[in-house]
């Protein structure tokens, strides 16, 4: 869970779309989209790509998570965060 995704919210509103309208375009329920936008759940990579395409913004912009640690800012992109969590959950294997 990564917290409210304000860039995703801004981009959707900039396009004049409601959560329901964007969910319909993505082929997912409004509740599922709400969980993505609120940061409660992360989208599948294919859904993140579709959101990026429909809103005309990069995945990194829409899903960046800013983490404050030790008084400093560290920014992890959505994809890095996504894959790191999958590795930690042993859902994929990291290779070097």
C-alpha positions as CSV (number, residue, x, y, z in Angstrom):
1,X,0.0,0.0,0.0
2,X,1.5,3.2,-1.1
3,X,-0.9,6.0,0.0
4,X,-3.1,8.3,-2.1
5,X,-1.8,8.8,-5.6
6,X,-2.3,12.5,-6.1
7,X,-0.8,12.6,-9.6
8,X,-3.2,9.9,-10.7
9,X,-6.1,11.8,-9.3
10,X,-4.9,15.1,-10.9
11,X,-4.4,13.4,-14.3
12,X,-7.8,11.8,-14.3
13,X,-9.5,15.1,-13.4
14,X,-7.5,16.9,-16.0
15,X,-8.9,14.6,-18.6
16,X,-12.4,15.3,-17.2
17,X,-13.0,11.6,-16.4
18,X,-14.9,10.2,-13.4
19,X,-13.6,7.1,-11.6
20,X,-16.4,5.2,-13.2
21,X,-15.6,6.4,-16.7
22,X,-11.9,5.5,-16.5
23,X,-12.8,2.2,-14.9
24,X,-15.1,1.4,-17.8
25,X,-12.3,2.3,-20.3
26,X,-10.0,0.0,-18.4
27,X,-12.5,-2.9,-18.2
28,X,-12.4,-2.9,-14.3
29,X,-14.9,-2.1,-11.7
30,X,-15.1,1.4,-10.1
31,X,-14.2,-0.1,-6.7
32,X,-11.0,-1.7,-8.2
33,X,-10.1,1.6,-9.7
34,X,-10.8,3.4,-6.5
35,X,-8.5,1.0,-4.7
36,X,-5.7,1.8,-7.2
37,X,-6.2,5.6,-7.0
38,X,-6.3,5.5,-3.2
39,X,-3.2,3.4,-3.0
40,X,-5.0,0.6,-1.3
41,X,-4.0,-1.8,-4.1
42,X,-1.4,-1.7,-6.9
43,X,-2.6,-2.3,-10.4
44,X,-1.3,-5.1,-12.6
45,X,1.4,-3.8,-14.9
46,X,-0.9,-4.1,-17.9
47,X,-3.6,-2.0,-16.2
48,X,-0.9,0.6,-15.2
49,X,0.1,0.8,-18.8
50,X,-3.5,1.3,-19.9
51,X,-4.0,4.0,-17.3
52,X,-0.9,5.7,-18.5
53,X,-2.1,5.5,-22.2
54,X,-5.6,6.8,-21.4
55,X,-4.4,9.7,-19.3
56,X,-1.4,10.6,-21.5
57,X,1.1,10.5,-18.6
58,X,4.0,8.2,-17.8
59,X,3.6,5.4,-15.3
60,X,6.4,6.9,-13.2
61,X,4.5,10.2,-12.9
62,X,1.2,8.6,-12.1
63,X,2.5,6.0,-9.6
64,X,5.6,7.6,-8.0
65,X,5.8,7.0,-4.3
66,X,7.6,9.5,-2.3
67,X,9.1,8.1,0.9
68,X,10.5,10.2,3.6
69,X,13.3,8.5,5.5
70,X,15.7,9.9,8.0
71,X,14.5,13.5,7.2
72,X,15.4,13.1,3.5
73,X,13.4,12.4,0.4
74,X,13.8,9.2,-1.6
75,X,11.7,8.6,-4.6
76,X,11.0,5.1,-5.7
77,X,9.2,4.6,-9.0
78,X,6.1,2.5,-9.2
79,X,7.9,-0.2,-11.2
80,X,10.8,-0.5,-8.8
81,X,8.5,-0.6,-5.8
82,X,6.2,-3.1,-7.5
83,X,9.0,-5.6,-8.4
84,X,10.7,-5.2,-5.0
85,X,7.5,-6.2,-3.2
86,X,7.1,-9.1,-5.6
87,X,10.6,-10.3,-4.8
88,X,10.1,-9.9,-1.1
89,X,6.9,-11.9,-1.3
90,X,8.8,-14.6,-3.3
91,X,6.4,-14.2,-6.2
92,X,9.3,-13.6,-8.6
93,X,12.9,-14.4,-8.4
94,X,15.6,-11.7,-8.6
95,X,18.5,-12.5,-10.9
96,X,21.6,-10.5,-11.4
